Amino acid sequence: MKFLIDDVNIEKIRDIYDKFPIDGITSNPSILSRYGKQPYKVLKEIREFIGEEAELHVQVISEKAEGMIVEAYKIVQELGENTYIKIPVTREGLKAIKILSKENINITATAIYTQMQGYLAGKAGAKYAAPYVNRIDNLGADGIKTAKEIHDIYKNNNINTQVLAASFKNSQQVLELCRYGIGAATIAPEVIEGLIKNPTVDMAVKAFKDDFEKLCGEEKSMLNCK
Ligand code: E4P
């Protein structure tokens, strides 16, 4: 499963990239708005940091297909070919996905709350489809089940689209989809940190260090013990 950071805060991105195996960055208009800086300035800084090969996912704002298409070309022109254009799966969005996919623009179909949206986006040619796991749960439905079923629909219909699961609130949701072999997950920095946070592990590591120092002295390691 690919791992992406769902944020545009460059300090957080640098810090997480440094420690975790990360494949790219996703953004949406709300994330950009929360960060509060000029979108292309922020996104270009991210592109420079992650390099040309890593995935950067950026959403269009227009509601009509024609506007989405023009925006898509502008985004790719500014941020490079390995930029995935996020298009909400509405009626107009589907039209734009169909046209842009034929023109070899990489599309991430987004705002997916139902299996049928996922199916239609895949059939229209999207490279990724992003079901919103936690938001679906909040509606009283089952976000994990929705993501798994979209994954199955692609397999059963020979559709070459990957699920890029989004909107996670805890490690269990991520683990469940990882176990199922979902293509990718985009995760907020706080949830990524939670994937490895475990006081029991910290205690075990501290006990190893304490024991070794009893043997060899304070601040000694395998580099300088006698
Ligand atoms: C992904 O495509 C979405 O933009 C994002 O993951 C939604 O996450 P949220 O529900 O935490 O806002």
Boltz pocket constraint, residues with backbone or C-beta under 6 A from the ligand:
constraints:
  - pocket:
      binder: B
      contacts: [[A, 6], [A, 26], [A, 27], [A, 28], [A, 110], [A, 111], [A, 130], [A, 132], [A, 134], [A, 135], [A, 166], [A, 167], [A, 168], [A, 186]]
      max_distance: 6.0
